């Protein structure tokens, strides 16, 4: 799975030689800081936090967090502050995941607790509440230990909220489904996915944007790279969520490709299969569309990764893009031999 993402046996090898090995150590330190703060906050609350397993800190489980951490390295931010921002990002991740769980009526854990497995809604609410309080704790601690001003910390708190509300407002607009005809595919990218995921992938720079003064010169280009990675990921998500998004009348890049590029008969087939079939049936019926959407997604992903990674690390572009597609599950929807067939 993680071919190309390995730790060198040479203890002297640094981030310049093997970025993912060094960054995984920093990522683990940041995640542990988040977990330890959450544990202290929940102490005597009546809810016990379960100690995370080693897998919870793995690169596989935290690949996007590692990319965000890499973006700080690319901008020359010192290791100690990178670890602090990794903990901050886990707070944002907990809030986003908790909100997604509630909106999608599912549960993907941020914190493992002794709450009953069936209490998925409250577990999501708890993840949001605890993550928000850990964020306050982290920023207060940073204020006490560094030269950062109270004004900068207040701005960081505002930035972190605003970074999430843009995506949240877009999600809210679709909560009851949209009305009328679907937007054309490019409008889905510019008017929906721009907010839903493109800007969301720039959230890791919300707090550094207030604390790092001045911002590194290449911060804007790094943020553009993260934006493009986010758009690519959302197109892959749309491939996986096609049936659900058609049933619930949510904007979906793949559905728009079908509505604006296929015959009325094919459009009716989309609605029928979304209602009675599943991912496999849709993949077979619209295999050429799936391939086309995948090529668009991989174009965004690889372009973003090339922009993000230093020239000496660009051998990781293809393995990283392939890992992301496999992690989302979009690669399993592509039927061999159907590429380009209409």
C-alpha positions in Angstrom: 0.0 0.0 0.0 2.6 2.5 1.1 5.2 1.7 -1.6 7.5 4.6 -1.5 6.5 5.7 2.0 9.1 4.1 4.2 11.6 5.0 7.0 15.2 4.8 6.2 17.3 2.4 8.5 19.9 5.1 8.5 19.4 7.1 11.8 21.3 10.0 10.3 18.9 10.4 7.4 17.0 13.7 7.7 13.9 15.1 6.3 15.7 16.2 3.1 16.6 12.6 2.3 13.4 10.9 3.5 10.6 13.3 4.4 7.9 10.8 5.4 10.1 9.1 8.0 10.9 12.4 9.8 7.5 13.8 9.4 5.8 10.7 10.8 7.8 11.2 14.1 6.6 14.8 14.2 3.1 13.8 13.4 3.1 11.2 16.2 4.3 13.8 18.6 1.5 16.2 17.5 -1.2 13.5 17.7 0.0 12.4 21.2 -0.2 16.0 22.3 -3.8 16.2 21.1 -4.7 12.9 22.8 -3.0 13.8 26.1 -4.8 17.1 26.3 -8.1 15.4 25.5 -7.5 12.8 28.2 -6.8 15.6 30.8 -10.0 17.5 29.7 -12.2 14.3 30.1 -10.7 13.4 33.5 -13.5 13.0 36.1 -16.1 13.7 33.4 -17.7 10.3 33.6 -16.4 9.4 30.2 -13.1 7.5 29.9 -10.8 8.0 27.0 -9.4 4.7 25.6 -5.6 4.8 25.0 -5.0 4.8 21.2 -3.3 1.8 19.5 0.0 2.3 17.6 -2.0 2.0 14.4 -3.8 5.3 15.3 -0.5 7.1 14.7 0.4 5.4 11.5 1.0 7.2 8.2 -1.8 5.2 6.6 -4.4 6.5 9.1 -3.0 10.1 9.0 -1.8 10.6 5.4 -3.5 13.9 4.8 -2.3 15.2 8.2 1.2 14.2 7.0 0.8 16.2 3.8 -0.3 19.2 5.8 2.7 18.8 8.0 4.9 18.6 4.9 3.4 21.9 3.8 4.9 23.5 6.9 8.3 21.9 6.2 8.1 23.3 2.6 7.6 26.8 4.1 10.6 26.5 6.5 8.5 26.4 9.7 10.6 25.0 12.6 10.0 21.4 13.8 8.6 22.4 17.2 6.0 24.6 15.7 5.2 22.0 13.1 4.4 19.5 15.9 2.2 22.2 17.5 0.3 22.7 14.3 -0.1 19.0 13.9 -1.9 18.9 17.2 -4.0 21.9 16.1 -4.9 20.2 12.9 -6.1 17.1 14.8 -8.6 19.4 16.6 -9.9 20.7 13.3 -10.1 17.1 12.0 -12.1 16.1 15.0 -14.6 18.9 14.5 -14.9 18.2 10.7 -15.3 14.5 11.2 -17.8 14.9 14.0 -19.9 17.2 11.8 -19.7 14.9 8.8 -20.8 12.0 11.1 -23.9 13.9 12.2 -24.8 15.0 8.6 -24.2 11.6 7.1 -25.7 9.6 10.1 -22.5 7.5 10.5 -19.6 7.3 13.0 -15.9 7.6 12.1 -14.1 8.0 15.4 -11.7 10.8 16.3 -11.5 9.7 20.0 -12.1 6.2 21.3 -14.1 6.3 24.6 -16.0 3.8 26.8 -19.3 5.1 25.5 -21.6 2.5 24.0 -20.9 1.8 20.3 -24.6 2.6 19.5 -24.3 6.1 20.9 -23.0 7.4 17.6 -24.6 10.8 17.7 -23.4 11.7 21.1 -19.9 10.3 20.4 -19.8 12.7 17.4 -20.9 15.6 19.6 -18.3 14.7 22.2 -15.6 14.6 19.5 -16.5 18.1 18.4 -16.7 19.5 22.0 -13.5 17.9 23.1 -11.6 18.9 20.0 -12.7 22.5 20.4 -11.6 22.6 24.0 -8.2 21.0 23.1 -7.8 23.7 20.5 -8.3 26.4 23.2 -5.8 24.5 25.6 -3.2 24.3 22.8 -3.4 28.0 22.0 -3.4 29.1 25.6 -0.3 27.0 26.2 1.3 28.4 23.1 0.6 31.9 24.4 2.2 31.2 27.8 5.3 29.6 26.3 6.1 31.8 23.3 6.3 35.4 22.0 2.9 35.2 20.3 0.5 38.0 21.3 -3.0 37.7 22.7 -4.3 39.4 19.6 -2.7 36.8 17.4 -4.2 34.0 19.5 -7.7 35.6 19.2 -7.2 35.9 15.5 -6.2 32.3 15.3 -9.4 31.2 17.0 -11.4 33.3 14.6 -9.5 32.0 11.6 -10.0 28.4 12.7 -13.8 28.9 12.9 -14.0 30.7 9.6 -12.0 28.1 7.8 -14.6 25.5 8.7 -17.7 27.6 8.3 -17.2 28.2 4.6 -17.3 24.5 4.0 -20.1 24.0 6.5 -22.3 26.7 4.9 -22.0 24.9 1.6 -23.0 21.6 3.2 -26.0 23.4 4.8 -27.2 24.6 1.5 -27.5 21.0 0.3 -28.9 19.5 3.5 -32.4 19.3 2.1 -31.3 18.6 -1.5 -31.1 21.2 -4.3 -33.9 22.1 -6.7 -33.9 22.3 -10.5 -31.4 21.0 -12.9 -27.9 20.0 -11.8 -25.1 22.5 -12.3 -22.7 21.8 -15.2 -19.6 19.9 -14.1 -17.2 22.8 -14.1 -19.7 24.9 -12.1 -19.8 22.1 -9.5 -16.1 22.5 -9.1 -16.1 26.3 -9.0 -19.3 26.9 -7.0 -19.6 23.8 -4.8 -16.4 21.9 -4.4 -14.4 25.1 -4.2 -16.0 25.7 -0.7 -16.8 22.1 0.2 -13.3 20.7 -0.1 -10.9 23.0 -1.9 -10.9 25.6 0.9 -11.2 22.9 3.5 -7.8 21.6 2.5 -6.4 25.0 3.2 -7.7 24.9 6.8 -4.3 23.8 8.2 -3.0 27.2 7.4 -5.8 29.0 9.3 -3.9 29.1 12.7 -0.4 29.6 11.2 -1.9 32.5 9.2 -2.4 34.3 12.5 0.7 33.2 14.4 3.4 33.1 11.7 4.5 36.7 11.2 5.3 37.3 8.5 4.0 34.4 6.5 6.6 32.5 4.5 6.9 33.7 0.9 5.8 30.4 -0.6 2.7 29.9 1.7 0.4 31.0 -1.1 1.7 28.5 -3.6 1.6 25.7 -1.0 -2.0 26.6 -0.2 -2.8 26.4 -3.9 -1.3 23.0 -4.0 -3.4 21.8 -1.1 -6.5 23.3 -2.7 -5.9 21.2 -5.9 -5.3 18.1 -3.8 -8.6 18.8 -2.1 -10.5 19.2 -5.4 -9.1 15.9 -6.7 -10.1 14.1 -3.5 -13.7 15.5 -3.7 -14.0 14.2 -7.3 -12.9 10.8 -6.1 -15.5 11.0 -3.3 -18.1 11.9 -5.8 -17.4 8.7 -7.7 -17.9 6.7 -4.5 -20.9 8.6 -3.4 -22.7 8.8 -6.7 -25.7 6.7 -5.8 -26.3 8.5 -2.5 -25.9 11.9 -3.9 -28.4 11.2 -6.7 -30.9 9.9 -4.2 -30.5 12.8 -1.9 -30.2 15.5 -4.6 -26.7 16.6 -3.7 -24.3 18.2 -6.1 -22.0 15.6 -7.6 -19.4 16.1 -10.3 -20.0 12.6 -11.8 -23.8 13.0 -11.8 -23.4 16.4 -13.6 -21.2 14.8 -16.2 -24.0 12.3 -16.9 -26.8 14.9 -16.8 -24.9 17.3 -19.1 -23.2 14.9 -21.4 -25.4 11.8 -21.8 -28.7 11.0 -23.5 -32.1 11.3 -21.7 -32.2 7.5 -21.6 -28.8 7.4 -19.8 -30.0 10.1 -17.4 -33.1 8.1 -16.5 -30.8 5.0 -16.0 -28.8 7.0 -13.5 -31.9 7.8 -11.4 -33.1 4.2 -11.6 -29.8 2.6 -10.7 -29.2 5.0 -7.9 -32.5 4.1 -6.4 -32.4 0.3 -6.9 -28.8 -0.6 -7.6 -25.5 0.4 -6.0 -21.9 1.4 -6.7 -21.1 -1.6 -8.8 -24.2 -1.3 -11.0 -23.5 2.4 -11.6 -19.8 1.7 -12.3 -20.8 -0.9 -15.0 -23.4 1.4 -16.6 -21.2 4.5 -16.7 -17.8 2.9 -16.8 -16.4 5.5 -19.4 -17.7 8.4 -17.2 -16.0 6.9 -14.2 -12.7 6.6 -16.1 -13.1 10.2 -17.3 -13.9 11.5 -13.7 -10.9 9.5 -12.4 -8.6 11.1 -14.9 -9.8 14.6 -13.9 -9.4 13.8 -10.2 -5.9 12.3 -10.7 -5.0 15.4 -12.8 -5.8 17.6 -9.9 -4.2 15.3 -7.4 -0.9 14.9 -9.2 -0.7 18.6 -10.1 -1.3 19.5 -6.5 1.3 17.0 -5.2 3.9 18.2 -7.8 3.4 21.7 -6.6 3.6 20.7 -2.9 6.6 18.4 -3.0 10.1 19.6 -3.3 11.8 18.6 -6.6 13.9 16.0 -4.7 10.7 14.4 -3.4 8.6 14.2 -6.6 9.1 10.5 -7.0 6.4 10.3 -4.3 3.8 12.0 -6.5 2.4 8.8 -8.2 2.5 6.6 -5.1 0.8 9.3 -3.1 -2.0 9.8 -5.7 -2.5 6.1 -6.0 -2.7 5.7 -2.2 -5.3 8.5 -1.9 -7.5 6.9 -4.6 -7.3 3.5 -2.8 -8.0 5.1 0.6 -11.1 6.8 -0.8 -12.1 3.6 -2.7 -12.5 5.1 -6.1 -10.0 2.8 -7.7 -12.3 -0.1 -7.1 -15.0 1.5 -9.3 -12.9 1.4 -12.5 -13.6 -1.5 -14.8 -10.5 -2.8 -16.6 -10.8 -2.5 -20.4 -13.6 0.1 -20.2 -11.4 3.1 -20.4 -12.5 5.5 -23.1 -15.3 3.3 -24.2 -18.6 5.2 -24.9 
